[in-house]
Each structure stands twice: as C-alpha cells, then as structure tokens.
C-alpha cells in the first residue's frame, strides 16, 4: 500500500504539470514549442544572438 506522502507526490502539481507538458510536447497536430523553437518558427521579431569572447577566454552568446 502506498503512503500518503507517496500519493501526494504522485498527484502533486509538479507531476501534473510535467505530464501536461509531455502531452503537448508530443501532440502531433499542435505541439508546444520551447522558447528557441518558437523564436525560430513563429516569432516575427526573432531574438538573434552573436558569439563574443568572454573575459575569461571562453565564448558566450549574447543578444545583438
């Protein structure tokens, strides 16, 4: 038998939201896009990035 804590976790908001996101992510007719997919496919004013050297010698992406 499951404990009350296990049931509360199983039926908790986080689990339900994750299941909802999973459902829509894999929905064949209208999947929910992540930010970058949405930006690339739907945003008329795209968020563009360019690479620039960081102060420690690595590179990072920053908005133009």
N, C-alpha and C positions, 0 to 999 in steps of 0.2 A: 504494500500500500504506500502511496506517495505521501510525503509530509506536506503540511500546509505551506511551508517555505518553498518547496519544490513546485507546488501548484501555483503559488503566487508568482514565482519567477517565470514559469512556463506561460502563464496567462498575463504577464506584465506588459506594460505599454511598450517597452523597448522591443520585446519579442514580436508583438503585434505590428509595430511599425516596420520592423525588418521584414516580416512576412509580406506586408503590403508593398514595400519597395521591391522585393523579389518578384512578386506577382506582376507588377507593372513593368519592371525591367525586362521581363521575358514575354510580355504581351505581344503577340505577333502583329496586331493591327496598329497599335499606338504605344510603343514603348516609352518609358520615361527616360529622357536623356540626362546624362550627367552634365555638369557645367560646361566642360570643354566640347562635348558633342553638341549641346545646344548652341554654344557660341559659334562653332564651325558650321552647323547646318541651318540654324534658324535666326540668329542674331543679325539684323541688318547693319548694326554698328559694332562689328567684331572687336574683341579685346585682343589686340596684337601685342606680341612680345618680341623683344630682341635680346640677344645674348650680350652681356658685357662682363668684363673681368671684375671680380670682387677684390676687395683689398687684400685678402689672404692668398691670392693667386688662383682660386677656383673661379668657376663661372656661375652666374645666376641669371635667371630670366626676370626681366623687369618690364613693366608696361612702357610703351613708347609715348 
